[in-house]
Amino acid sequence: MTELITDLSADLSSADLSSARVGVITFPGTLDDRDAARAVRFSGATAVELWHADAELKDVDAVVIPGGFSYGDYLRAGAISRFAPLMAKVIDAANSEAKLPVLGICNGFQILTESHLLPGSMVKNDHLKFICRDQVLRVENTATAWTSAFDAGQEITVPLKNQDGQYIADEKTLDALEAEGRVVFRYVGFNPNGSRRDIAGIANAAGNVVGLMPHPEHAVETGFGPDHTGTDGLGFFSSVLHTILSGARA
């Protein structure tokens, strides 16, 4: 991961990096939008504020759907946000030929499943309690827009906090995710919510849409991440920056 970040910085000026525009969507009840925007800025990109009722994506190159409790999780986590005007734009752009990179974190992951950009569903943790802890993940897929900075099999630590974090899907869907290499992250050492097959994050078939329950945006700065030293989350944002700028130079 460090090599990719170093190579990216060496090849491009700060002006080149800042030309990448990453949108961060805010819904009523979103909690981690500012943290996500800060992580985008740490990577060198420009963070663009997006409101759930916006009619346009403001020419962003990627989108982050951050965590929180959109609409208070009423009805079902993510089920109301899925119908936000801006989500229609996100769905179209993610499924378009351009394959807009989209990252859903925690509640954002829930919104992605409700939007059918990702398969399966999120339900209450199997212990029926909110959980907050530093969580070890194993990187299973480095071929997505958000994971190219990692090594396959690498273990990273990022914070996790959820109450509706149990990922479920039928056996046919789970088998397909495994066979197609679309399980992107697995919990290591401890399954905090009962997710099927220890799945912590998945991708769509094209690899431009990724959802995960843990929070990489909370692990981007030395002194403030897991154990006060972790910066493993920065790899998500440097990965998408590499994806964006590599496409621009192609």
N, C-alpha and C positions, 0 to 999 in steps of 0.2 A: 504494500500500500504506500509506504513512504517513497519508494522509487517512482511510482506513477505520479505522485504529487510533485516530487522534485523535478521530474522530467517535464511535466506540464508547466511548471513555473519557469523552467529554463527556456522552454521553447516559445513562450508567450509573454508579452508584457502585461502589466496590471491592467492596461487599457483593453487588451484583448480579452482578459479574463472577465472584466466588468461588462463586456459587451453581451455576455450570456445573461439572459433575463429569466429568473425563476420565480414564478408566481406562487404566493402562499394564500390560500383561501381562508376567510374567516366566516363562520356561521354563528348565529346566536348560540352561545354556550361553548364556543371554541376557547380552549385555555392555552394552547401551546403555539399559537401562530407567531408570536414575537420571538419565541425560542427558535422556531423553524427559520424565520427570516434572518435571525442572527447567525444561525449555522450556514445559511446560504452566503451571507456576507463573509464569514470566516473562510469559505472556500475561494473567495475572490469574485464571485458572481454578484449580480445586482438583484436584490430582492424586490419583488413587485407586489404590492398589496392588492388583493382581490377580495371583493365582497360577494357573498353568496347570491345577491340579487343583481349583480352586474350582468349586462347583456353581452359583453365581449371579454375575451381573454387578454386583451391589451398587448398582443404580439409577444407573449411570453414563449420561451423555448422549452420550458418544462413547468410542471405544477406539483406542489406539495399540498396534500390535504392533511392538516395537522390533527393532533389529538385534542381531547376535551369531551364535553357532553353536549353535542349539538342538540338543540331543542330539549335539553334536559334528559335525553334518551327516552322521551315519551314515546309511546306506542312500541318502539323497538329501536335499539341503538342504530343510528344511521338511516333509518327508514324514512324519516321526514326530509332530511337533507338531500337524499337521493333525488328529490323532485325540485330542488332549487334551480332557478333559471340558469345559473352558471354551470351546473353539473351537466346540463344538456350539451353545452359547448365542450366541456371536458370529455364527455363520452364520445362525441363526434370526432374530436381531435385525436383522441387516443386510438380510435378505430380507423382513422383516415390513413391514407398512403404515407403521410408524414410521420405517423406513429409518435405522437407527442409523449414524451416521458412523463409518467405520473407516479408519485409516491404517496401511498396512504399509510399514515402512522396511527396506530391505536384506533381512535374513533374514525380516522381516515380510512383505515383498513375495513372497518365495518361499513362505511359508506360505499367503498368500492365493491364489496360483496352485494350490498343492496342494489347497486347500480348495474350489477351483472358484468362489470368489467373484470371481476375475479369470481371464480366459482366458490360454492360453499356458503356457510353462514357462521355468525358469531353469536354465542349464547352465554349465559351466566357461567362464571367459573364453577368448576365442579364442587368446590368447597363453599360456594355461595357467599364469599367474602371479597371485599376489595383487597388487592395485594399491591405492595410497593416494595421493590427490591432491585439490587443490581443483578442482572441476569446474563449468564454465559450463553452465547449462541454459536453454533457451528455454521459456517458459510458453505452451502451446498451447491450454489450455482453462481458463477462469476461472469456469466454471459449475458447479464441484463444491463439495462442502461444505468442502474443504480449500484452495481456490485463489481464493476471491472477493476476497481482498485484493490480488491481483496484477492487472496489466494484460496483455491478450492481446499476445503477442509480446515481453513483457519478458524480459530476460536476467538471471538471478540466479546467484550463485556459492555453492555449498555443498560441504562435503567429501564425498568418495566413498572407500569402502574395501570391496573385495570380491574373492572368488576365483570365485564362482559367479554372476557378474553379467550373463551374456549372455542377453538376453531373446530367446526364439524362439517362433514360431507358424507355422502353415501360411499360405500366401498368402491363402486365403479369409478366415481370421481377421484377418490384418493389413489386408486391404482393408476389412473391416467396421469395424475400429477406426478407420481413417482416415475412412471415409465417415460414421461416426456421431460423429466428433469426440471419440473416447474416448482418443486419445493426449494425455496431459496435459503431459508434458515430453519434450523431445528434447535429446540431447547436442549441444553447439555447439563447433565447432573441433576436436574430437577425440573419437572414439568409443572409450572406454576398455576395452571388453570384447567388441566385435563384435555388439552387440545389433542385431537386424533394424531397418532403417529409422531407425537412431539413436535408438530409443525408450528413454527413461530412466524413464518412468512412464506408467501407464494408469489408467482408471477403469472402473467398471461402468456399465451403461446409465443407472441412476438418478443417478449422480454422488455417491453417499454413500460408496462404497468407492474408495479410491485407493491404489495401490502404486507405490513408486519405489525405485531402488537407492541414490541418494545420501542423505546424512544431514542433513536440515534442523535436527535437534535440536542439531547441533554448530555452528550459526551463528545464535545468538540473542542474543549479548552482545558489545558492543563491546570489543575487546581480546583476544577469544578465538576469533573466527571466522576465515574465510579471510583471509589476509594480515593477521591480527590486528585486522581492522576490520569484518568482514562480519556483518551481522545479517539477511541475506535469509531465513533459515530461519524467522524469527519470523512471517512471513506465513502459514505453514501453520496455526499455532496461533491466531492472531488470526482467521483465516478461519473455523475451526470454532467458535470462541467466538461470532462473529457469527451463524453458522448456528444454533447452539443457542439463543442469546438472542432472535434474531428469531422463531424458532418458538415460544418461550415467551411472547412478547408478542403473537403473532398471535391 
